[in-house]
Amino acid sequence: GFGEEIAARIAGELFTSLDAPVGRVAALDTWVGYHPNLEAEILPQVDTIATEMDRILAF
């Protein structure tokens, strides 16, 4: 998607200027059901995003 392209360009063109690696959080590579429980399992949740942010900030 759009965000992935931006992350790839930043990592590719500005790699030596970065203080930490580029991180991404995305939905699982599968279809998304309409039931709230299915959506919660497949789509990124607050905990997933916070974990990735902590990983990058700890770099």
Secondary structure as UniProt FT lines:
FT   HELIX           2..13
FT   HELIX           15..17
FT   HELIX           36..42
FT   HELIX           46..57
//
